[in-house]
Amino acid sequence: MQDKKRIQVNFRLDENLLAAIQAKCKAENISQTDFITQALKAAIENDASLNNQLSKALSCLTLRLSHTETCLANCLALQQHLSERIANLEKQLMGDLQPAQEELLSKKHHQLSPTADLAAISDRILVEMRLGKQAPGYKAAKKALSRFISELGGDS
């Protein structure tokens, strides 16, 4: 193999390496110059190939990172959307429950507030006791019920 113009280069090699080169050249029937030239070209091409492979890998990783960032942004947007929907549903649920709660409180208040209703209940209980109005038990029961009603109403 003859190149355009060859320049003679002198360098030193380890004895064992030189012996391995000579054996390889003899086995393949090529000159030591051709063998070393081919080995150096392959090493240089391998470096260029390795740089090319690294460049392609870096481009691929950059693209995947960009895709991952896009997916993450989409996930964050979806999370925000879902949080807003949950907040709206909670407001709607509270809005739906509020009238029912107010109605329940109103019924409780209505049931407990009128003293007249309590007085009617007191009279009914006294009738059920079957005591005459002049009986000592009747007067004590009426007094106890009246006191209970006044305590409920906060009249102490």
Steps between C-alpha positions, in 0.01 A plus 500: 500500500663821389370842592576821316810603692630334810712666762737298710430517874724358772349400833567252776286194584500248779683182392196282562274731298750505210518119509118477490486741205765304309318171564167645386656648184666169414172311555303742280784546252504882520774747577540651843447847348168395343390329822581803718342739244178294498494482880546876535228576239259262677573667834436845353180383326385333822545829686298681232238224508487512878456879492222457242330235715528721809354794308205287383444368853506855638246613239276206585522574874425869439191405300383257770558763769289747302224239464517424874475870584196531274336200670576648841348833400188317374476309829528822701230663286276197550564508875403869509185429299402214730565711810272770362228245420525352851473848653193575284337170595568569868341844466203349319464229762517754781248714315266200467542408866458850640121526442451157655711597802311827538168316478609250764616777732177687439294194590699444819466866593130498418445187705679638806429871488126547552426487869134444415583159351684408819210617710265280294733203553506577873120507513479169310742334744301626798179358348672166440599488869124492583527720801237742598595866496465514877729199564837581662685292234338704223624830638853366552510351148364823347759705691781264387387510135469880504847532646636258234335703222641824634852345517467385138397847393787658692263692726661362822 
